[in-house]
Amino acid sequence: MSIIVKISGYSKQPPGGLKYCFDFKEGMTIKDIFKSLSPRIGPDFSNAVYDAKNDIMNEKMVVYVNSKEIRTLCYTGTILRDGDVITIMPPI
């Protein structure tokens, strides 16, 4: 039971992007994932994607849960399901 997070187009990443796996927990949201990613990736993630200290997502970033953009769902409050794939990328 897991959630996969793929990050592409992010500066200072290896070719092919970054990929993280999280254990699924009932009621988990996009915000929970972002809060967990911030300390793992460091201040560059906070500056580019999500500022955990101020609980603010960079409006220019595009985030998908499976194939749906989170702005069409419940934004960072989107509740995740086991097996979801989250894709984080800069605007195209």
MIROTI-715788 format. One record per atom (N, C-alpha, C, O): atom name; x, z, y; residue number from 1; residue in three letters. Coordinates in steps of 0.05 Angstrom, whole numbers, plus 5000, padded with zeros to 4 digits. Each point is the difference from the previous one (the first is absolute). Example, Ala and Ser with C-alpha at 12.3 -4.5 7.8 and 13.67 -1.06 7.14 Angstrom:
['N' [5264 5156 4886] 1 'Ala']
['CA' [4982 5000 5024] 1 'Ala']
['C' [5018 5000 5024] 1 'Ala']
['O' [5021 5013 5000] 1 'Ala']
['N' [4972 4973 5021] 2 'Ser']
['CA' [5016 5001 5024] 2 'Ser']
['C' [4985 5014 5022] 2 'Ser']
['O' [5010 5004 5022] 2 'Ser']
***
This chain:
['N' [5017 5000 4977] 1 'Met']
['CA' [4983 5000 5023] 1 'Met']
['C' [5018 5000 5025] 1 'Met']
['O' [5013 5020 5006] 1 'Met']
['N' [4987 4958 5008] 2 'Ser']
['CA' [5018 4998 5023] 2 'Ser']
['C' [4990 4981 5021] 2 'Ser']
['O' [4981 4984 4996] 2 'Ser']
['N' [5031 5018 5027] 3 'Ile']
['CA' [4995 4983 5023] 3 'Ile']
['C' [5027 4987 5006] 3 'Ile']
['O' [5021 5014 5001] 3 'Ile']
['N' [4980 4960 5004] 4 'Ile']
['CA' [5024 4985 5006] 4 'Ile']
['C' [4999 4993 5030] 4 'Ile']
['O' [4980 4992 5010] 4 'Ile']
['N' [5043 5013 5004] 5 'Val']
['CA' [5002 4992 5028] 5 'Val']
['C' [5023 4980 5002] 5 'Val']
['O' [5022 5005 4992] 5 'Val']
['N' [4971 4972 5020] 6 'Lys']
['CA' [5020 4979 5005] 6 'Lys']
['C' [5003 4997 5030] 6 'Lys']
['O' [4981 4998 5015] 6 'Lys']
['N' [5044 5001 4994] 7 'Ile']
['CA' [5006 4997 5029] 7 'Ile']
['C' [5016 4975 5003] 7 'Ile']
['O' [5022 4998 4988] 7 'Ile']
['N' [4969 4983 5028] 8 'Ser']
['CA' [5015 4976 5005] 8 'Ser']
['C' [5002 4994 5029] 8 'Ser']
['O' [4984 5010 5016] 8 'Ser']
['N' [5037 4976 4992] 9 'Gly']
['CA' [5004 4994 5028] 9 'Gly']
['C' [5009 5023 5017] 9 'Gly']
['O' [4999 4999 5024] 9 'Gly']
['N' [5010 5022 4963] 10 'Tyr']
['CA' [5009 5025 5013] 10 'Tyr']
['C' [5030 4998 5003] 10 'Tyr']
['O' [5014 4994 4981] 10 'Tyr']
['N' [4995 5013 5043] 11 'Ser']
['CA' [5029 4998 5004] 11 'Ser']
['C' [5015 5020 4982] 11 'Ser']
['O' [4988 5020 4992] 11 'Ser']
['N' [5036 4974 5003] 12 'Lys']
['CA' [5018 5018 4983] 12 'Lys']
['C' [4989 5004 4972] 12 'Lys']
['O' [5000 5022 4990] 12 'Lys']
['N' [4991 4956 4998] 13 'Gln']
['CA' [4990 5002 4973] 13 'Gln']
['C' [5015 4980 4982] 13 'Gln']
['O' [5011 4980 5011] 13 'Gln']
['N' [4990 5025 4964] 14 'Pro']
['CA' [5014 4980 4982] 14 'Pro']
['C' [4984 4975 4998] 14 'Pro']
['O' [4975 5000 5005] 14 'Pro']
['N' [5037 4978 4987] 15 'Pro']
['CA' [4985 4975 4995] 15 'Pro']
['C' [4977 5005 4980] 15 'Pro']
['O' [5004 5013 4980] 15 'Pro']
['N' [4973 4976 5026] 16 'Gly']
['CA' [4977 5004 4983] 16 'Gly']
['C' [4983 5023 5008] 16 'Gly']
['O' [4979 5005 4988] 16 'Gly']
['N' [5030 5011 5031] 17 'Gly']
['CA' [4984 5022 5010] 17 'Gly']
['C' [5005 5026 4986] 17 'Gly']
['O' [5017 5002 4982] 17 'Gly']
['N' [4968 5018 5026] 18 'Leu']
['CA' [5001 5027 4988] 18 'Leu']
['C' [4975 5004 4983] 18 'Leu']
['O' [4979 4990 5006] 18 'Leu']
['N' [5024 5025 4973] 19 'Lys']
['CA' [4978 5006 4982] 19 'Lys']
['C' [5001 5030 4992] 19 'Lys']
['O' [5021 5010 4992] 19 'Lys']
['N' [4956 5003 5011] 20 'Tyr']
['CA' [4998 5029 4993] 20 'Tyr']
['C' [4977 5004 4982] 20 'Tyr']
['O' [4980 4986 5002] 20 'Tyr']
['N' [5022 5034 4981] 21 'Cys']
['CA' [4978 5007 4982] 21 'Cys']
['C' [4992 5029 5005] 21 'Cys']
['O' [5018 5017 5001] 21 'Cys']
['N' [4957 4988 5001] 22 'Phe']
['CA' [4989 5027 5004] 22 'Phe']
['C' [4981 5007 4978] 22 'Phe']
['O' [4985 4984 4991] 22 'Phe']
['N' [5016 5041 5000] 23 'Asp']
['CA' [4980 5010 4981] 23 'Asp']
['C' [4974 5001 5014] 23 'Asp']
['O' [4997 5010 5022] 23 'Asp']
['N' [4982 4979 4965] 24 'Phe']
['CA' [4973 5000 5011] 24 'Phe']
['C' [4989 5028 4999] 24 'Phe']
['O' [5002 5015 4980] 24 'Phe']
['N' [4985 4993 5043] 25 'Lys']
['CA' [4986 5026 5002] 25 'Lys']
['C' [4972 4994 5011] 25 'Lys']
['O' [4998 4985 5019] 25 'Lys']
['N' [4982 5027 4970] 26 'Glu']
['CA' [4972 4995 5009] 26 'Glu']
['C' [4998 5007 5030] 26 'Glu']
['O' [5010 5021 5009] 26 'Glu']
['N' [4978 4961 5006] 27 'Gly']
['CA' [4996 5004 5029] 27 'Gly']
['C' [5023 4992 5017] 27 'Gly']
['O' [5000 5003 5024] 27 'Gly']
['N' [5021 4985 4964] 28 'Met']
['CA' [5024 4991 5015] 28 'Met']
['C' [4992 4978 5019] 28 'Met']
['O' [4984 4983 4993] 28 'Met']
['N' [5028 5017 5031] 29 'Thr']
['CA' [4994 4981 5021] 29 'Thr']
['C' [5026 4985 5008] 29 'Thr']
['O' [5022 5007 4993] 29 'Thr']
['N' [4974 4972 5023] 30 'Ile']
['CA' [5022 4985 5012] 30 'Ile']
['C' [5018 5020 5016] 30 'Ile']
['O' [5024 4999 4999] 30 'Ile']
['N' [4963 5018 5016] 31 'Lys']
['CA' [5015 5019 5017] 31 'Lys']
['C' [5018 5018 4982] 31 'Lys']
['O' [5023 5005 5008] 31 'Lys']
['N' [4967 5003 4969] 32 'Asp']
['CA' [5017 5016 4981] 32 'Asp']
['C' [5024 4985 4992] 32 'Asp']
['O' [5022 5011 4998] 32 'Asp']
['N' [4975 4963 4996] 33 'Ile']
['CA' [5022 4983 4992] 33 'Ile']
['C' [5020 4998 5022] 33 'Ile']
['O' [5024 5002 4996] 33 'Ile']
['N' [4966 4992 5029] 34 'Phe']
['CA' [5018 4998 5023] 34 'Phe']
['C' [5016 5026 5004] 34 'Phe']
['O' [5024 4999 5006] 34 'Phe']
['N' [4962 5023 4992] 35 'Lys']
['CA' [5014 5026 5004] 35 'Lys']
['C' [5022 5004 4979] 35 'Lys']
['O' [5020 5013 5006] 35 'Lys']
['N' [4975 4978 4970] 36 'Ser']
['CA' [5020 5002 4979] 36 'Ser']
['C' [5023 4980 5003] 36 'Ser']
['O' [5023 5006 4994] 36 'Ser']
['N' [4971 4971 5017] 37 'Leu']
['CA' [5021 4980 5004] 37 'Leu']
['C' [5019 5007 5023] 37 'Leu']
['O' [5024 4994 4999] 37 'Leu']
['N' [4966 5018 5022] 38 'Ser']
['CA' [5016 5006 5024] 38 'Ser']
['C' [5026 5015 4993] 38 'Ser']
['O' [5022 4991 5008] 38 'Ser']
['N' [4977 5031 4977] 39 'Pro']
['CA' [5026 5013 4994] 39 'Pro']
['C' [5017 4985 4980] 39 'Pro']
['O' [5025 5003 5000] 39 'Pro']
['N' [4963 4981 4983] 40 'Arg']
['CA' [5015 4985 4980] 40 'Arg']
['C' [5016 4978 5013] 40 'Arg']
['O' [5024 4996 4994] 40 'Arg']
['N' [4964 4989 5025] 41 'Ile']
['CA' [5013 4978 5013] 41 'Ile']
['C' [5016 5008 5024] 41 'Ile']
['O' [5021 4988 5006] 41 'Ile']
['N' [4969 5032 5009] 42 'Gly']
['CA' [5014 5009 5023] 42 'Gly']
['C' [4988 4992 5026] 42 'Gly']
['O' [4978 4989 5001] 42 'Gly']
['N' [5037 5016 5021] 43 'Pro']
['CA' [4989 4995 5027] 43 'Pro']
['C' [4994 4971 5006] 43 'Pro']
['O' [4983 4994 5016] 43 'Pro']
['N' [5030 4987 4970] 44 'Asp']
['CA' [4994 4972 5005] 44 'Asp']
['C' [4971 4994 4992] 44 'Asp']
['O' [4987 4984 5013] 44 'Asp']
['N' [5004 5028 4965] 45 'Phe']
['CA' [4972 4996 4992] 45 'Phe']
['C' [4981 5011 5021] 45 'Phe']
['O' [4980 4988 5007] 45 'Phe']
['N' [5027 5036 5002] 46 'Ser']
['CA' [4983 5013 5021] 46 'Ser']
['C' [4998 4983 5025] 46 'Ser']
['O' [4979 4997 5012] 46 'Ser']
['N' [5043 4991 4996] 47 'Asn']
['CA' [5001 4983 5024] 47 'Asn']
['C' [4985 4974 4996] 47 'Asn']
['O' [4986 4990 5018] 47 'Asn']
['N' [5016 4998 4958] 48 'Ala']
['CA' [4989 4974 4995] 48 'Ala']
['C' [4971 5001 4990] 48 'Ala']
['O' [4984 4982 5007] 48 'Ala']
['N' [5009 5037 4977] 49 'Val']
['CA' [4974 5000 4986] 49 'Val']
['C' [4982 5024 5007] 49 'Val']
['O' [4978 4996 5011] 49 'Val']
['N' [5032 5028 4983] 50 'Tyr']
['CA' [4983 5023 5003] 50 'Tyr']
['C' [5015 5024 5010] 50 'Tyr']
['O' [5021 5008 4989] 50 'Tyr']
['N' [4970 5003 5033] 51 'Asp']
['CA' [5012 5024 5012] 51 'Asp']
['C' [4985 5024 4989] 51 'Asp']
['O' [4979 5007 5010] 51 'Asp']
['N' [5033 5006 4970] 52 'Ala']
['CA' [4987 5022 4987] 52 'Ala']
['C' [4997 5024 5018] 52 'Ala']
['O' [4980 5015 4999] 52 'Ala']
['N' [5039 4989 5019] 53 'Lys']
['CA' [4999 5023 5018] 53 'Lys']
['C' [4975 4999 5018] 53 'Lys']
['O' [4987 5020 5005] 53 'Lys']
['N' [5007 4956 5005] 54 'Asn']
['CA' [4977 4996 5018] 54 'Asn']
['C' [4976 4988 4986] 54 'Asn']
['O' [4979 4995 5012] 54 'Asn']
['N' [5023 5000 4962] 55 'Asp']
['CA' [4979 4989 4983] 55 'Asp']
['C' [4989 4974 5012] 55 'Asp']
['O' [4976 4997 5004] 55 'Asp']
['N' [5042 4984 5002] 56 'Ile']
['CA' [4993 4975 5012] 56 'Ile']
['C' [5012 4977 4984] 56 'Ile']
['O' [5024 4999 4994] 56 'Ile']
['N' [4959 4981 4999] 57 'Met']
['CA' [5010 4976 4987] 57 'Met']
['C' [5005 4979 5021] 57 'Met']
['O' [4985 4997 5019] 57 'Met']
['N' [5036 4988 4977] 58 'Asn']
['CA' [5006 4977 5018] 58 'Asn']
['C' [4978 4979 4997] 58 'Asn']
['O' [4997 4989 4978] 58 'Asn']
['N' [4989 5006 5043] 59 'Glu']
['CA' [4977 4982 4999] 59 'Glu']
['C' [5008 4971 4994] 59 'Glu']
['O' [4983 4984 4991] 59 'Glu']
['N' [5042 5010 5012] 60 'Lys']
['CA' [5009 4972 4995] 60 'Lys']
['C' [5005 4995 4970] 60 'Lys']
['O' [5001 4977 4992] 60 'Lys']
['N' [5003 5044 4992] 61 'Met']
['CA' [5005 4997 4972] 61 'Met']
['C' [4974 4993 4986] 61 'Met']
['O' [4978 5007 5008] 61 'Met']
['N' [5025 4978 4970] 62 'Val']
['CA' [4977 4992 4984] 62 'Val']
['C' [5003 5014 4973] 62 'Val']
['O' [5021 4999 4987] 62 'Val']
['N' [4957 5015 5005] 63 'Val']
['CA' [5000 5015 4975] 63 'Val']
['C' [4977 4991 4983] 63 'Val']
['O' [4977 5000 5009] 63 'Val']
['N' [5029 4993 4966] 64 'Tyr']
['CA' [4979 4992 4981] 64 'Tyr']
['C' [4998 5020 4977] 64 'Tyr']
['O' [5020 5011 4991] 64 'Tyr']
['N' [4956 4994 5000] 65 'Val']
['CA' [4995 5014 4975] 65 'Val']
['C' [4990 4978 4982] 65 'Val']
['O' [4978 4990 5004] 65 'Val']
['N' [5037 5003 4976] 66 'Asn']
['CA' [4995 4977 4983] 66 'Asn']
['C' [4999 4976 5018] 66 'Asn']
['O' [5020 4993 5012] 66 'Asn']
['N' [4958 4994 4992] 67 'Ser']
['CA' [4999 4976 5018] 67 'Ser']
['C' [4984 5005 5025] 67 'Ser']
['O' [4993 4981 5015] 67 'Ser']
['N' [5000 5044 4991] 68 'Lys']
['CA' [4983 5006 5023] 68 'Lys']
['C' [5016 5015 5022] 68 'Lys']
['O' [5014 5020 4994] 68 'Lys']
['N' [4985 4970 5030] 69 'Glu']
['CA' [5014 5012 5022] 69 'Glu']
['C' [4986 5026 5007] 69 'Glu']
['O' [4976 5001 5001] 69 'Glu']
['N' [5040 5020 5005] 70 'Ile']
['CA' [4988 5027 5003] 70 'Ile']
['C' [4982 5002 5025] 70 'Ile']
['O' [4984 5018 5001] 70 'Ile']
['N' [5019 4964 5018] 71 'Arg']
['CA' [4982 5001 5023] 71 'Arg']
['C' [4972 4992 4992] 71 'Arg']
['O' [4981 5007 5014] 71 'Arg']
['N' [5015 4979 4964] 72 'Thr']
['CA' [4974 4993 4990] 72 'Thr']
['C' [4989 5022 4982] 72 'Thr']
['O' [4977 4999 4991] 72 'Thr']
['N' [5040 5021 5003] 73 'Leu']
['CA' [4992 5022 4983] 73 'Leu']
['C' [4997 5025 5018] 73 'Leu']
['O' [4985 4999 5020] 73 'Leu']
['N' [5028 5022 4973] 74 'Cys']
['CA' [4998 5025 5016] 74 'Cys']
['C' [5027 5007 5013] 74 'Cys']
['O' [5007 5023 5003] 74 'Cys']
['N' [5009 4956 5003] 75 'Tyr']
['CA' [5025 5003 5013] 75 'Tyr']
['C' [5018 5019 4985] 75 'Tyr']
['O' [5002 4997 4975] 75 'Tyr']
['N' [5012 5022 5037] 76 'Thr']
['CA' [5017 5018 4985] 76 'Thr']
['C' [4985 5020 4984] 76 'Thr']
['O' [5012 5014 4983] 76 'Thr']
['N' [4962 4988 5021] 77 'Gly']
['CA' [4983 5018 4984] 77 'Gly']
['C' [4990 4986 4974] 77 'Gly']
['O' [4984 5012 4986] 77 'Gly']
['N' [5024 4964 5009] 78 'Thr']
['CA' [4992 4985 4976] 78 'Thr']
['C' [5007 5016 4975] 78 'Thr']
['O' [5024 5006 4996] 78 'Thr']
['N' [4957 5000 4988] 79 'Ile']
['CA' [5005 5015 4975] 79 'Ile']
['C' [5009 4980 4979] 79 'Ile']
['O' [4989 4979 4996] 79 'Ile']
['N' [5033 5029 4990] 80 'Leu']
['CA' [5012 4983 4981] 80 'Leu']
['C' [4990 5006 4971] 80 'Leu']
['O' [4991 5021 4994] 80 'Leu']
['N' [5012 4958 4989] 81 'Arg']
['CA' [4993 5003 4972] 81 'Arg']
['C' [5025 4995 4983] 81 'Arg']
['O' [5019 4987 5009] 81 'Arg']
['N' [4980 5023 4967] 82 'Asp']
['CA' [5022 4996 4981] 82 'Asp']
['C' [5005 4971 4997] 82 'Asp']
['O' [4981 4984 4995] 82 'Asp']
['N' [5044 5008 5006] 83 'Gly']
['CA' [5008 4972 4997] 83 'Gly']
['C' [5000 4983 5025] 83 'Gly']
['O' [5008 4977 4999] 83 'Gly']
['N' [4984 5035 5024] 84 'Asp']
['CA' [5000 4985 5025] 84 'Asp']
['C' [5029 4991 5007] 84 'Asp']
['O' [5019 5014 4993] 84 'Asp']
['N' [4983 4964 5020] 85 'Val']
['CA' [5026 4990 5010] 85 'Val']
['C' [4997 4998 5031] 85 'Val']
['O' [4982 4986 5010] 85 'Val']
['N' [5035 5028 5004] 86 'Ile']
['CA' [5001 5000 5029] 86 'Ile']
['C' [5023 4983 5009] 86 'Ile']
['O' [5022 5003 4990] 86 'Ile']
['N' [4972 4978 5028] 87 'Thr']
['CA' [5020 4983 5011] 87 'Thr']
['C' [5002 5005 5030] 87 'Thr']
['O' [4980 4998 5014] 87 'Thr']
['N' [5044 5007 4995] 88 'Ile']
['CA' [5005 5005 5029] 88 'Ile']
['C' [5018 4978 5010] 88 'Ile']
['O' [5022 4995 4988] 88 'Ile']
['N' [4970 4992 5033] 89 'Met']
['CA' [5016 4978 5011] 89 'Met']
['C' [4995 4997 5030] 89 'Met']
['O' [4979 5008 5010] 89 'Met']
['N' [5041 4980 5004] 90 'Pro']
['CA' [4996 4995 5029] 90 'Pro']
['C' [4979 4978 5003] 90 'Pro']
['O' [4995 4985 4981] 90 'Pro']
['N' [4994 5012 5043] 91 'Pro']
['CA' [4981 4978 5004] 91 'Pro']
['C' [5014 4973 4997] 91 'Pro']
['O' [5023 4997 5006] 91 'Pro']
['N' [4961 4984 4985] 92 'Ile']
['CA' [5011 4973 4996] 92 'Ile']
['C' [4994 4983 5024] 92 'Ile']
['O' [5007 4976 5000] 92 'Ile']
***
